[in-house]
Amino acid sequence: MKSILVRQFGGPEVLVVEEVPIPQPGSKQVLVKVYSAGVNPVETYQRSGQYAALPPLPWVPGKDAAGVVESVGSDVTTVKPHQRVWLSASDTGTYAQYCLAPAASVHPLPDKYTFAQGAALWTPYATAYHGLFHIGQPPDQGKYTLLVHGASGGVGIATLQLAKIKPDVTVIGTAGTEEGVKLVLSNGADFAFNHREPNYANKIMEVTGGKGVNIILEMLANVNLNNDLALLAKGGCVCVVGNRGAIDGFNPRLLMQKRSSVRGVMLSQITDQEKKEIIEGLNSALVNEKINPHEGLHYTLTDAPVCHNHIINPPSGGQGGKLTIHPWKEAQL
């Protein structure tokens, strides 16, 4: 089979396609024919060698994917060959035509959804679910206001859609282009603003009646955290999903004045119970058609280096949404 194989850490050029044997499933594993693999920023950090926990080399990147079950191990009863599935983990990496996954991480993919949408589920939607419901902890009853700061990417869109499953929430989203603002509105936001405009924070305060927002999911804390603290309502919480550096001029007094908090969101740190809740929540949302993963650009295995460039530096006029690699086709699915 064809697979990306990283033999040394470095730039995107180390993402090289090689011919490797098709792996065989153990007793509790599933062999999946990968039709679409989700690409995440963390894989670019790992590939570059600039990450706290680096994978052993050689390495096949990726843990998000969707495809069809090729075969199952002797103890697997939850899925069967020829079934459409999405993955919440992979044992062998998903930038490949086949991958192995633990049976507990292989889930039915309803026919309504494309493979690219299935590959957009785990990291973006699980991060959004964890950040909003476990870390942000919105009230079970009563109204609240949510700001998704950087809402046009994979996690942002997922947060917009998941937030709207529950009633009594006012959702505000931001994006860096007018196309992104339109995308945010089309995915459930009640209000959307361009965060490149100098007065956008004032507009957010206006739509809250000057009260501020209760929960913020922040995608670039090193740039936005100081603004976030000013936008919070009393007792509000900033949930940091993304960060790319240190913060100058951080003033903890803003936290003190509002009894607010800043909490970190990291999918790799979830508990077993949280993972169970996330998977149950996402599968329920799929079956009930409450979420609609947004497909971004599609790439081939050969174009994986281009994809890694684009996920860090989005191309002008990009459509937003989840970037995916399609190991079996040169064209879009």
Secondary structure, DSSP 8 states (H G I E B T S, - for coil): -EEEEB-S--SGGG-EEEE-------TTEEEEEEEEEE--HHHHHHHHT-SSS---SSB-----EEEEEEEE-TT--S--TT-EEEES--SS-SSBSEEEEEGGGEEE--TTS-HHHHHTSIIIIIHHHIIIIIII---SSS-EEEEEES-SSHHHHHHHHHHTTSSSEEEEEEESSHHHHHHHHHTT-SEEEETTSTTHHHHHHHHTTTS-EEEEEES-HHHHHHHHHHHEEEEEEEEE----S--TT--THHHHHHT-EEEE--GGG--HHHHHHHHHHHHHHHHTT-----EEEEE-STTHHHHHHHHHS--TT---SEEEE-TT-SS--
